[in-house]
Amino acid sequence: MSRTDMPLIGRQSSWLRRNQIALAPWLFLTPVVLFFLFYVIFPIFQSFNVSLYEWDGLGPRKYVGFRNYEYLYWEFVDRDAFFVSLKNNVLWLVLYLLAIPAGLLIALFLNQTVAGIRLYKSLFFFPFVISQVVVGLVFTWFYDPTFGLLNSLLGVFGLGPVNVLGDENLVTYGIVLAGLWPQTAYCMILYLTGLNAVDPEQIEAGRLDGAKGVRMLWYVIVPQLRPATFIAFVVTIIGALRSFDFIAVMTQGGPFGSSRVLAFYMFEVALSEYGFRMGYGAAIAVTLFAIMVVFIAYFLWSMYREERGY
Amino acid sequence: MFPTPIERTSRAWQLTYRMLLPAALIMWLLPLIAVAIFSIKPAADFTTGNYWGWPSAFEGFTNYGKVFFESDMPRYLLNSVFITLPTVAGAVILSSMTGFALGIYRFRANILIFFMFVAGNFVPFQILMVPVRDLTLQLGLYNTITGLVLFHVAFQTGFCTLFMRNFIRALPFELIEAARVEGVNEFRIFWFVVLPLMKPAIAALAVLIFTFIWNDYFWAVVLTQGVETQPVTAGITSFNAQYRAAYHLMSAGSIIAALPPVLMFFLMQRHFIAGLTLGAVK
């Protein structure tokens, strides 16, 4: 199309013109791709490299091979900090997924057209907009054994007081609950948008076939909510494995390190008063990355199939 | 519509539903309501143990005034603004370029580059922490707002590219072909044809990135320290250390720190939600 259209242009410019469709994307992409490579992609590989060294972040690096990983292995065997973090990561992952059914439940509850429902929907979504730091603080006070609302309420029933964040066995559940609050709100909004798009004819057809309540939900509605469910899974899993803010704000990993997760433990090792052990921290980060890669690969695979139209 | 519209149900259930709504909302927001109540109580209530009773006096103005005039809070808020706004601008500009390139043109590396952006966006922060901190130190940008902004822009570009590219894919391609037949060059197509159509996507991303960056805590602690550069999420922890056990002030501080994204959300709600669903759920 372009070659015959513009015969009177000089040689060089005609080469540019002829190839502009092939060149244009690269002109748009190159600077951004380079920028992204420098700040996001290369650092991933650099972290692998750093994990093979003993390094305080300033002085000379000392190559130690896989020794950092060996230490992690022993920490795992001895049920030390690394083991606790890994165990808590699994707990986070499993419990955080509760945000998906909980979000669906609230979405179903709010999917009506009564007066003022829009305001209700926004207010239910509200916790997601607040920073995790503030949510963490809010829940820290909520759990406080002396004046927290939780214990005041338990006191009414003659129960408690429970020091949720001071109890090694409860602390992770307490923090996950704080995390579930905004995450459920996110899943709710995904499902509310999804419910809007559900085909009304299929619902009518289902009603004619006598489907009602839970059966209708499971066989007619949920299959149509698949795109929303997929995104809910992606953001919830990534969110669970990224949990850092809540732990940093609510417990600093305590009591006695019992609420650590890999993301927090890594930070603690590499950048806190416990010392600057960059190599060891990088090894923990690589482990966390290895876990996440499984999920990332699966998400990309699903997206790729979608692209190809399977 | 599912579940059955409330108007088509029994009178009794309709009434129950209308009562359940506010009750459920209060339950849902209870921890937040508690903090809001704390923030207007006088200090005396906490020393006398009147935590959950009626406030003995309304001290909202005093408490919030203290936060604004006697603490570093305004400085932290300002830092947050200077970190957030350039990041929003940068990420939106860069991703409209990548989104355009990946959404319009067919070439072999297209999907590879696209997936690089998407995958980068899912990566755990910790794997980037040591090298990015080191890079920022070497650039002489450690503990500067510029250093933090540069990283944020780069990282958010991943997510924004995903969004922009999908949005552009959904535009009618005939428009671009028509422009090409007219002999319009590719840059003018980007500027005059595609960019005006991208306004809703740009709005959605702007509010979303604003919220993400305003609420960021991890990178703030990794790349900055001190009142000169740290945003309000990091500032609130030092604020709380300063006012230890002054729960009325800590509550007021937290509410102020949380407010800007909340306002943003209520003002631009529709765009915000379009952004959150990644455009995949219509």
HADDOCK unambig.tbl for C-alpha pairs under 7 A between the chains (distance, minus, plus):
assign (segid A and resid 24 and name CA) (segid B and resid 186 and name CA) 6.68 0.50 0.50
assign (segid A and resid 25 and name CA) (segid B and resid 101 and name CA) 4.55 0.50 0.50
assign (segid A and resid 25 and name CA) (segid B and resid 105 and name CA) 6.64 0.50 0.50
assign (segid A and resid 28 and name CA) (segid B and resid 97 and name CA) 5.47 0.50 0.50
assign (segid A and resid 28 and name CA) (segid B and resid 98 and name CA) 6.24 0.50 0.50
assign (segid A and resid 28 and name CA) (segid B and resid 101 and name CA) 6.19 0.50 0.50
assign (segid A and resid 29 and name CA) (segid B and resid 97 and name CA) 6.91 0.50 0.50
assign (segid A and resid 29 and name CA) (segid B and resid 98 and name CA) 5.49 0.50 0.50
assign (segid A and resid 29 and name CA) (segid B and resid 101 and name CA) 6.62 0.50 0.50
assign (segid A and resid 32 and name CA) (segid B and resid 94 and name CA) 6.39 0.50 0.50
assign (segid A and resid 35 and name CA) (segid B and resid 154 and name CA) 6.37 0.50 0.50
assign (segid A and resid 36 and name CA) (segid B and resid 154 and name CA) 5.29 0.50 0.50
assign (segid A and resid 39 and name CA) (segid B and resid 132 and name CA) 6.58 0.50 0.50
assign (segid A and resid 39 and name CA) (segid B and resid 151 and name CA) 6.40 0.50 0.50
assign (segid A and resid 39 and name CA) (segid B and resid 154 and name CA) 6.27 0.50 0.50
assign (segid A and resid 40 and name CA) (segid B and resid 120 and name CA) 6.40 0.50 0.50
assign (segid A and resid 40 and name CA) (segid B and resid 128 and name CA) 6.74 0.50 0.50
assign (segid A and resid 40 and name CA) (segid B and resid 155 and name CA) 6.51 0.50 0.50
assign (segid A and resid 41 and name CA) (segid B and resid 120 and name CA) 6.70 0.50 0.50
assign (segid A and resid 43 and name CA) (segid B and resid 128 and name CA) 5.34 0.50 0.50
assign (segid A and resid 43 and name CA) (segid B and resid 131 and name CA) 5.26 0.50 0.50
assign (segid A and resid 43 and name CA) (segid B and resid 132 and name CA) 6.55 0.50 0.50
assign (segid A and resid 44 and name CA) (segid B and resid 127 and name CA) 5.82 0.50 0.50
assign (segid A and resid 44 and name CA) (segid B and resid 128 and name CA) 5.87 0.50 0.50
assign (segid A and resid 46 and name CA) (segid B and resid 131 and name CA) 6.29 0.50 0.50
assign (segid A and resid 47 and name CA) (segid B and resid 127 and name CA) 6.05 0.50 0.50
assign (segid A and resid 47 and name CA) (segid B and resid 128 and name CA) 6.93 0.50 0.50
assign (segid A and resid 47 and name CA) (segid B and resid 130 and name CA) 6.87 0.50 0.50
assign (segid A and resid 47 and name CA) (segid B and resid 131 and name CA) 6.41 0.50 0.50
assign (segid A and resid 108 and name CA) (segid B and resid 3 and name CA) 6.50 0.50 0.50
assign (segid A and resid 112 and name CA) (segid B and resid 5 and name CA) 6.00 0.50 0.50
assign (segid A and resid 112 and name CA) (segid B and resid 6 and name CA) 6.60 0.50 0.50
assign (segid A and resid 124 and name CA) (segid B and resid 25 and name CA) 6.76 0.50 0.50
assign (segid A and resid 129 and name CA) (segid B and resid 211 and name CA) 6.88 0.50 0.50
assign (segid A and resid 129 and name CA) (segid B and resid 261 and name CA) 6.24 0.50 0.50
assign (segid A and resid 129 and name CA) (segid B and resid 262 and name CA) 5.92 0.50 0.50
assign (segid A and resid 130 and name CA) (segid B and resid 258 and name CA) 5.37 0.50 0.50
assign (segid A and resid 130 and name CA) (segid B and resid 261 and name CA) 6.97 0.50 0.50
assign (segid A and resid 130 and name CA) (segid B and resid 262 and name CA) 6.75 0.50 0.50
assign (segid A and resid 131 and name CA) (segid B and resid 215 and name CA) 4.53 0.50 0.50
assign (segid A and resid 131 and name CA) (segid B and resid 258 and name CA) 6.23 0.50 0.50
assign (segid A and resid 132 and name CA) (segid B and resid 215 and name CA) 7.00 0.50 0.50
assign (segid A and resid 133 and name CA) (segid B and resid 233 and name CA) 6.40 0.50 0.50
assign (segid A and resid 134 and name CA) (segid B and resid 254 and name CA) 5.92 0.50 0.50
assign (segid A and resid 134 and name CA) (segid B and resid 258 and name CA) 6.77 0.50 0.50
assign (segid A and resid 138 and name CA) (segid B and resid 31 and name CA) 6.32 0.50 0.50
assign (segid A and resid 138 and name CA) (segid B and resid 32 and name CA) 6.71 0.50 0.50
assign (segid A and resid 138 and name CA) (segid B and resid 35 and name CA) 6.67 0.50 0.50
assign (segid A and resid 139 and name CA) (segid B and resid 31 and name CA) 6.71 0.50 0.50
assign (segid A and resid 142 and name CA) (segid B and resid 31 and name CA) 6.11 0.50 0.50
assign (segid A and resid 147 and name CA) (segid B and resid 51 and name CA) 6.31 0.50 0.50
assign (segid A and resid 190 and name CA) (segid B and resid 277 and name CA) 5.96 0.50 0.50
assign (segid A and resid 193 and name CA) (segid B and resid 281 and name CA) 6.56 0.50 0.50
assign (segid A and resid 193 and name CA) (segid B and resid 282 and name CA) 6.72 0.50 0.50
assign (segid A and resid 194 and name CA) (segid B and resid 281 and name CA) 5.88 0.50 0.50
assign (segid A and resid 194 and name CA) (segid B and resid 282 and name CA) 6.95 0.50 0.50
assign (segid A and resid 197 and name CA) (segid B and resid 282 and name CA) 6.62 0.50 0.50
assign (segid A and resid 200 and name CA) (segid B and resid 1 and name CA) 5.86 0.50 0.50
assign (segid A and resid 227 and name CA) (segid B and resid 280 and name CA) 6.84 0.50 0.50
assign (segid A and resid 227 and name CA) (segid B and resid 281 and name CA) 6.23 0.50 0.50
assign (segid A and resid 228 and name CA) (segid B and resid 281 and name CA) 6.03 0.50 0.50
assign (segid A and resid 238 and name CA) (segid B and resid 122 and name CA) 6.79 0.50 0.50
assign (segid A and resid 242 and name CA) (segid B and resid 124 and name CA) 6.12 0.50 0.50
assign (segid A and resid 245 and name CA) (segid B and resid 217 and name CA) 6.64 0.50 0.50
assign (segid A and resid 245 and name CA) (segid B and resid 218 and name CA) 6.88 0.50 0.50
assign (segid A and resid 263 and name CA) (segid B and resid 126 and name CA) 6.29 0.50 0.50
assign (segid A and resid 278 and name CA) (segid B and resid 130 and name CA) 6.70 0.50 0.50
assign (segid A and resid 282 and name CA) (segid B and resid 127 and name CA) 6.68 0.50 0.50
assign (segid A and resid 285 and name CA) (segid B and resid 126 and name CA) 5.42 0.50 0.50
assign (segid A and resid 285 and name CA) (segid B and resid 127 and name CA) 4.89 0.50 0.50
assign (segid A and resid 286 and name CA) (segid B and resid 127 and name CA) 6.25 0.50 0.50
assign (segid A and resid 289 and name CA) (segid B and resid 124 and name CA) 6.29 0.50 0.50
assign (segid A and resid 289 and name CA) (segid B and resid 127 and name CA) 6.69 0.50 0.50
assign (segid A and resid 296 and name CA) (segid B and resid 119 and name CA) 6.57 0.50 0.50
assign (segid A and resid 296 and name CA) (segid B and resid 122 and name CA) 6.76 0.50 0.50
